[in-house]
Amino acid sequence: MTLTVRQFACLSDNYGFLVRDDATGLVATVDTPDAEAILSEIEASGWGRLDLILNTHWHADHTGGNERLKAETGCEIVGPEEVRRAAPLDRVVVDGDLVRLGSTAFEVMTTPGHTQGHITYRSVEGALAFVGDVIFALGCGRLFEGTAEQMWDSLNRINAWPETTTLYCAHEYTASNARFALSLDDRPEMQAHAEAIFAARERGQPTVPTTVGAERAFNPFLRAADAADFAARRAAKDGFRG
């Protein structure tokens, strides 16, 4: 099994992801932040098709293109039940389900906190996961619907994956997250990691994807002592202006 992932910037700070199962040529998009951008990327890729939408949660910057992409490509839309709050959905998936893209199997894991029904898609064989807004490089999603305890549990489920797992998160927030991380962590290695991020952004380069290992080492939310410490850090980040 081999996968090809095409990552592209869209909207103000989102990333879109087109995923191709190389054995069969089937193509998926992870979330639909911008239908026009996704269609343009399909054309640029030369892949010529869209078979599947994998929604992580219901927010408009993740489901806004569902209707148009369904109408223009006939693709199947898969996601958590909450997607129906905002957009079309063909198949509801829950924790433990498998979603197949040709020869590739994605494991569904429920990761509430940002929203109540947020899910992630992980290819164990491919050592990669699409994590939506639950975890970011040096950050995590805001608690719009869930509790700190839910998010802490979700982050720890991701943290239990092998450190080499590649994490495709949905936003370019890393420079801001790094400034917050530095306010809590004065290790020289943290400073060096942050400086590399700032330099990449100055060059216009993405800081996504990241890895479980990198987040385990530097993400201030994964490094919290417990759920209460996580909650305090999340509240501090909400008000951080550094």
C-alpha positions in Angstrom: 0.0 0.0 0.0 1.3 3.4 -0.9 -0.4 6.8 -0.6 0.4 10.1 -2.2 -0.7 13.2 -0.3 -1.0 16.6 -2.0 -1.2 19.4 0.6 -2.2 22.9 -0.4 -3.1 26.2 1.3 -6.6 27.6 1.1 -8.9 30.1 2.8 -7.0 32.2 5.3 -5.0 29.6 7.1 -6.4 26.2 6.2 -4.7 23.3 4.5 -6.5 21.0 2.0 -5.3 17.5 1.5 -5.9 15.3 -1.6 -5.0 11.6 -1.0 -4.4 9.1 -3.7 -4.3 5.3 -3.2 -1.6 4.5 -5.7 -2.6 0.9 -6.2 -6.0 1.8 -7.5 -5.9 5.5 -8.4 -8.8 6.3 -6.1 -8.7 9.8 -4.7 -10.1 11.4 -1.5 -10.1 14.9 0.0 -9.8 15.3 3.7 -12.4 17.9 4.6 -13.7 20.5 2.0 -12.5 23.9 3.1 -12.8 25.4 -0.4 -14.4 23.5 -3.3 -12.9 25.7 -6.0 -9.4 25.1 -4.6 -9.9 21.4 -4.3 -11.2 21.1 -7.9 -8.2 23.2 -9.1 -5.8 20.9 -7.2 -7.5 17.8 -8.7 -6.9 19.3 -12.2 -3.3 20.2 -11.4 -2.6 16.7 -10.0 -3.7 15.0 -13.2 -5.5 12.5 -11.1 -8.8 13.4 -12.8 -11.3 12.2 -10.2 -12.6 12.5 -6.7 -14.1 9.4 -5.1 -14.4 10.2 -1.4 -14.7 13.1 1.1 -13.5 12.4 4.6 -14.9 15.0 7.0 -13.4 15.3 10.4 -16.0 17.6 12.0 -18.9 19.9 11.1 -17.4 23.4 11.0 -17.9 25.3 7.8 -14.2 25.5 7.0 -14.1 21.7 6.9 -17.5 21.0 5.2 -18.2 24.1 3.1 -17.4 22.3 -0.2 -19.3 19.1 0.4 -22.4 20.0 -1.6 -20.6 21.3 -4.7 -18.0 18.5 -4.8 -20.8 15.9 -4.5 -22.7 17.5 -7.3 -19.7 17.8 -9.6 -17.9 14.5 -9.0 -20.5 12.1 -7.5 -18.1 11.3 -4.6 -19.2 9.6 -1.4 -19.2 11.8 1.7 -18.1 10.1 5.0 -17.9 11.7 8.4 -19.4 11.9 11.9 -23.1 12.5 12.3 -22.5 16.1 13.3 -21.6 17.0 9.7 -25.3 17.0 8.9 -25.6 20.2 11.0 -23.8 22.0 8.1 -23.5 19.9 5.0 -24.5 16.7 3.1 -23.3 13.4 4.4 -23.7 9.9 2.9 -22.2 7.6 5.5 -21.8 8.1 9.2 -18.7 6.6 10.9 -17.9 6.2 14.5 -15.0 5.1 16.7 -13.4 1.9 15.4 -14.9 2.0 11.9 -12.7 1.4 8.9 -13.0 3.6 5.7 -11.4 2.2 2.6 -9.8 4.1 -0.2 -8.9 1.4 -2.6 -6.2 -0.7 -0.9 -5.9 1.8 1.9 -7.8 1.4 5.2 -8.3 4.4 7.4 -9.1 3.7 11.1 -11.7 6.1 12.5 -11.0 7.4 16.0 -13.3 9.7 17.9 -11.5 12.7 19.3 -13.9 15.1 20.9 -13.1 18.4 22.5 -13.0 20.9 19.7 -16.4 19.6 18.7 -18.4 16.8 20.3 -18.2 14.5 17.3 -14.7 15.3 15.9 -12.9 12.3 14.4 -9.5 11.5 13.0 -8.5 9.1 10.1 -5.4 7.0 10.6 -3.6 4.7 8.1 -1.6 2.4 10.4 0.2 0.9 7.4 1.0 4.3 6.0 2.0 5.6 9.4 0.0 8.8 8.9 -3.2 10.4 10.2 -5.4 13.3 9.3 -6.3 14.9 12.6 -8.4 17.9 11.6 -8.5 20.5 14.5 -7.8 18.2 17.5 -4.0 18.7 17.4 -1.8 21.2 15.6 1.9 21.6 15.4 2.7 22.9 18.9 -1.0 23.4 19.6 -4.5 21.9 19.9 -8.0 23.0 18.9 -10.1 25.4 21.0 -12.8 23.9 23.2 -15.8 25.1 21.3 -18.1 22.3 22.4 -16.2 19.8 24.4 -14.6 19.8 27.8 -10.9 20.0 28.8 -11.1 16.4 30.0 -12.4 15.2 26.6 -9.7 17.0 24.7 -7.0 15.8 27.1 -8.2 12.2 26.5 -8.2 12.8 22.8 -4.7 14.2 22.8 -3.5 11.2 24.8 -5.0 8.8 22.4 -3.0 10.4 19.6 0.1 10.6 21.8 -0.1 6.8 22.2 0.6 6.3 18.4 4.1 5.5 17.3 6.4 8.6 17.3 7.0 8.3 13.6 3.3 8.8 12.8 2.9 11.8 10.4 0.1 14.1 11.5 -1.6 16.2 8.9 -3.4 19.0 10.8 -5.7 21.4 9.1 -4.3 24.9 9.9 -1.1 26.9 9.8 -1.0 28.1 13.3 2.5 27.0 14.2 4.3 30.3 14.6 1.7 31.6 17.1 1.7 28.3 18.9 5.5 28.4 19.1 5.4 31.8 20.8 3.0 30.4 23.4 5.1 27.3 23.9 8.2 29.5 24.5 6.3 31.3 27.3 6.1 27.9 29.2 9.2 26.1 28.1 12.7 27.7 28.2 14.7 24.6 27.2 17.4 25.3 24.5 15.9 22.6 22.3 12.5 24.3 22.5 14.1 27.6 21.5 15.9 25.9 18.5 12.7 24.2 17.4 10.7 27.5 17.5 13.5 29.4 15.6 13.3 26.8 12.9 9.5 27.3 12.7 9.9 31.1 12.5 12.5 30.8 9.8 10.3 28.4 7.7 7.4 30.8 7.9 9.6 33.7 6.9 10.5 31.7 3.8 6.8 31.0 3.1 7.2 27.3 3.9 4.5 25.2 5.6 5.1 23.7 9.1 2.6 21.0 8.5 2.7 18.0 8.6 4.3 17.3 11.9 4.9 14.0 13.8 3.8 12.4 17.0 7.4 12.4 18.1 7.9 16.2 17.6 4.6 17.0 19.4 5.5 14.7 22.2 8.8 16.6 22.6 7.5 20.1 22.2 3.8 20.5 22.2 2.8 22.3 25.5 -0.6 20.6 25.6 0.8 17.1 25.2 3.4 17.9 27.9 0.8 18.9 30.5 0.9 16.9 33.7 -2.8 16.0 33.8 -6.2 17.2 32.7 -6.3 20.1 35.1 -2.9 21.3 33.9 -4.0 20.9 30.4 -7.2 23.0 31.1 -5.1 25.8 32.6 -2.8 25.8 29.6 -5.7 25.9 27.2 -7.2 28.8 29.0 -3.9 30.6 29.0 -3.5 30.1 25.3 -7.0 31.4 24.7 -5.9 34.7 26.2 -2.4 34.8 25.0 -1.3 37.8 23.0 2.4 37.2 22.6 
